[in-house]
Amino acid sequence: MSPTDRRDEGADPKKEFGASENVRVTRDTPETEAREDRVRAPGEGGELIAPDAVVDRAVGARRGMFGAAGSGDTSGFGGLVTPVVFPGATQRPYGGWFDEVADALQARLRATDLEDAIQAVVVHRNEITFHVRATDLLFVAQMLRDDEQLRFEFCASVSGVHYPGDTGRELHVVHHLLSMTHNRRIRLEVAVPDSDPRLPSVVSVYPTADWHERETYDMFGILFEGHPALTRILMPDDWPGHPQRKDYPLGGIPVEYKGGSIPPPDQRRSYN
């Protein structure tokens, strides 16, 4: 498939690089109303989500310490409710060398007619994240490695995140890249649906991603197409499910330690 064929139909060629339409989040959802009288978060007025907050998407709320469901509260934090929101796309200028990286990447993508491969650019907590279209991940990764102005030679980590409320984008994969030439770090984030969790492997560009992708597959069930040996790395080969997904049952097996036995989480004391 040629780069032109991979361009989304109907894409606006005049859209700003990495732009994303932000939406305003209100507090009248069941997830936030349920505990709004008891749980407050920093923000004007002390609301769970500040009235003037502008975020990219709101995908529900996390309950308890870990957001697990299906068992009693074994942590003692069952009353904790935290809104799950994503920071919106950042407008230029991004600041410092962030603009240099964005400019160099944008120039390379324009030259190959793939500018829409970057869906959003987010600067949050002094880190820059490029949200990449899944089909173009491998192409963007190779550009970031090989371009003389970029030179992100090292993939330090590949990790997964599961957002059950992010409909159609439930599984996120984050690549942490390091430029040893320029001493810079960026992140690439890609989202795939739970119904088809397939993503191109970047092992051919970054060999260090080999075992990282195996662990992400093992824990989240994301299928990295083109990986040389995509097998489990932590759990037994016949283990059912993927333990770090939010829909994985909060159960387990008893743990033996010096003759003692600790029951699995769903059999421990419940605080509710």
C-alpha positions in Angstrom: 0.0 0.0 0.0 1.4 3.4 -1.0 1.6 6.3 1.4 -1.1 8.1 -0.6 -3.5 5.1 -0.3 -3.1 5.2 3.5 -4.3 8.8 3.8 -7.8 9.0 5.3 -10.5 9.9 2.9 -12.0 13.3 3.5 -9.0 14.6 5.5 -8.6 18.4 5.5 -5.2 19.3 4.0 -5.4 22.7 5.7 -5.8 21.3 9.2 -3.0 22.3 11.6 -0.4 19.6 12.2 -1.5 17.5 15.2 -4.7 19.5 15.7 -7.6 18.0 17.5 -11.0 19.4 18.3 -11.3 19.8 22.1 -14.6 19.2 23.8 -15.9 20.7 27.1 -16.7 18.2 29.8 -19.7 18.7 32.0 -20.3 17.1 35.4 -23.8 15.8 34.8 -22.7 12.2 34.0 -23.6 9.3 36.3 -19.9 8.5 36.9 -19.2 12.0 38.3 -22.6 12.7 39.9 -22.4 9.5 42.0 -19.7 10.9 44.3 -19.6 14.6 43.6 -21.0 15.4 47.0 -18.2 13.5 48.7 -15.2 13.6 46.5 -13.5 16.7 45.3 -10.5 17.3 43.1 -8.3 20.4 42.6 -10.0 23.0 40.4 -12.0 26.2 40.6 -14.9 25.6 43.0 -13.5 22.3 44.1 -15.6 20.2 41.7 -14.7 16.7 40.6 -14.1 18.1 37.2 -13.6 21.9 37.1 -16.5 23.7 35.3 -14.1 25.4 33.0 -12.0 22.4 32.3 -11.4 21.7 28.6 -10.1 18.2 27.8 -9.9 16.0 24.7 -12.1 13.3 26.0 -13.8 12.2 29.2 -14.0 8.4 29.5 -15.7 7.9 32.8 -14.3 7.6 36.3 -12.0 5.2 38.1 -13.4 3.9 41.4 -11.2 2.7 44.2 -7.4 2.5 44.2 -7.0 0.4 41.0 -10.4 0.7 39.2 -11.1 -3.0 39.4 -14.6 -4.4 39.6 -16.3 -7.7 40.3 -15.2 -8.2 43.9 -15.4 -6.5 47.3 -13.2 -3.5 48.2 -10.0 -5.1 49.5 -8.0 -1.8 49.5 -10.0 0.4 51.8 -10.3 3.1 49.1 -13.6 2.1 47.7 -15.0 5.6 48.1 -12.3 7.1 45.9 -13.7 8.3 42.6 -11.3 9.9 40.1 -12.4 11.2 36.7 -10.5 9.7 33.7 -9.9 12.5 31.2 -7.3 13.0 28.5 -5.5 16.4 28.0 -6.5 18.1 24.8 -4.2 18.8 21.9 -1.7 21.6 22.5 -1.6 24.6 20.3 1.6 26.0 18.9 4.1 27.1 20.1 4.9 24.0 22.1 8.0 25.6 23.6 11.7 24.9 23.5 12.9 22.0 21.4 9.4 20.6 21.1 8.7 22.8 18.2 12.0 21.8 16.5 11.0 18.1 16.6 7.4 18.8 15.5 8.7 21.0 12.6 11.2 18.4 11.4 8.6 15.6 11.6 5.9 17.6 9.9 8.3 18.4 7.0 9.2 14.8 6.5 5.5 13.7 6.6 4.5 16.4 4.2 7.1 15.2 1.7 5.6 11.7 1.7 1.9 12.9 1.7 1.3 11.5 5.2 0.9 14.6 7.3 -2.4 13.2 8.7 -0.4 10.3 10.3 -0.1 12.6 13.4 -3.6 12.9 14.8 -2.7 15.1 17.8 0.3 16.6 19.6 -0.1 16.9 23.4 2.3 18.7 25.7 1.5 17.7 29.3 3.6 17.8 32.4 6.6 18.9 30.4 6.4 15.9 28.1 5.4 15.8 24.4 3.3 13.0 23.0 2.6 12.5 19.3 -0.6 10.6 18.8 -0.1 8.4 15.7 -2.5 6.7 13.3 -2.1 3.0 13.9 -1.5 2.1 10.2 1.4 4.6 10.0 3.2 3.8 13.2 6.1 1.9 11.6 6.6 4.6 9.0 6.7 7.4 11.6 9.0 5.4 13.8 11.5 4.9 11.0 11.4 8.7 10.2 12.1 9.5 13.8 15.1 7.2 13.9 16.7 8.1 10.6 16.1 11.8 10.0 19.3 13.8 10.9 17.2 16.5 12.7 15.4 13.9 14.8 17.7 10.9 15.5 15.5 9.1 18.0 17.8 6.0 17.9 16.5 4.2 21.0 13.1 2.8 22.1 13.3 2.7 25.8 9.9 1.2 26.5 6.6 -0.1 25.0 3.7 -0.1 27.4 0.0 -0.6 27.3 -3.0 1.0 28.9 -6.6 -0.2 29.0 -9.4 2.4 28.9 -12.7 0.5 28.8 -14.7 3.7 28.5 -12.8 5.0 25.4 -15.2 3.5 22.9 -13.4 2.3 19.8 -10.0 3.2 21.2 -10.0 1.0 24.4 -6.4 -0.2 24.1 -3.5 2.4 24.0 0.1 1.6 23.3 2.8 4.1 24.3 6.4 4.1 22.9 9.1 6.0 24.8 11.8 7.2 22.4 15.2 8.6 23.3 17.5 10.7 21.0 21.0 10.1 22.3 22.3 12.5 19.7 20.2 15.4 20.9 19.4 14.2 24.4 15.7 14.4 23.9 12.8 12.2 24.8 9.3 11.9 23.2 6.4 9.6 23.3 4.3 8.0 20.5 0.8 6.9 21.5 -1.4 4.7 19.4 -5.0 3.5 20.1 -6.7 0.4 18.8 -10.2 -1.0 19.4 -10.8 -3.8 21.8 -12.5 -5.7 19.0 -9.4 -5.6 16.7 -6.3 -5.1 18.8 -3.8 -5.2 16.0 -0.8 -2.9 15.6 2.4 -3.0 13.5 5.4 -4.2 15.4 8.4 -1.7 15.5 11.0 -4.4 16.2 12.4 -4.0 12.6 13.1 -0.4 13.5 13.9 -0.7 17.2 15.1 -4.2 18.1 14.9 -3.3 21.8 11.1 -3.4 21.5 11.1 -7.2 21.1 10.5 -8.2 24.7 8.5 -5.0 25.5 6.0 -5.9 22.8 5.8 -9.5 24.1 5.0 -8.2 27.6 2.4 -5.7 26.3 0.8 -8.6 24.4 0.9 -10.8 27.5 -0.6 -8.3 29.8 -3.1 -6.5 27.4 -3.7 -8.9 24.5 -2.4 -6.4 21.8 -1.3 -8.2 18.7 1.9 -6.8 17.2 1.8 -7.8 13.5 5.3 -8.6 12.1 6.8 -9.4 15.5 9.4 -12.2 15.1 8.1 -14.4 18.0 5.0 -12.9 19.7 4.6 -15.2 22.7 3.9 -14.7 26.4 6.8 -13.6 28.5 5.5 -13.5 32.1 2.4 -15.8 32.2 2.4 -19.5 31.2 1.5 -20.1 27.5 -1.9 -21.5 28.4 -2.9 -18.7 30.8 -6.4 -17.5 30.2 -6.9 -13.7 29.6 -4.6 -10.8 30.0 -4.0 -9.7 33.7 -3.6 -5.9 33.3 -6.8 -5.3 31.5 -9.5 -3.6 33.5 -12.0 -6.3 32.7 -9.7 -9.0 34.1 -11.3 -10.5 37.2 -9.8 -9.4 40.5 -9.1 -12.9 41.6 -6.0 -15.0 41.7 -4.3 -17.9 43.3 -3.2 -18.3 46.9 0.4 -17.2 47.6 2.5 -19.3 49.8 5.3 -17.7 51.9 7.4 -19.5 54.4 4.6 -21.9 55.3 1.9 -19.2 55.3 -0.8 -18.8 52.8 -2.2 -15.5 51.5 -5.6 -15.8 49.9 -6.3 -14.3 46.5 -7.6 -10.7 46.4 -11.3 -11.7 45.9 -11.2 -13.8 49.1 -9.6 -11.3 51.4 -11.3 -9.0 53.8 -13.8 -6.6 52.2 -14.2 -3.1 53.5 -17.7 -2.3 52.1 
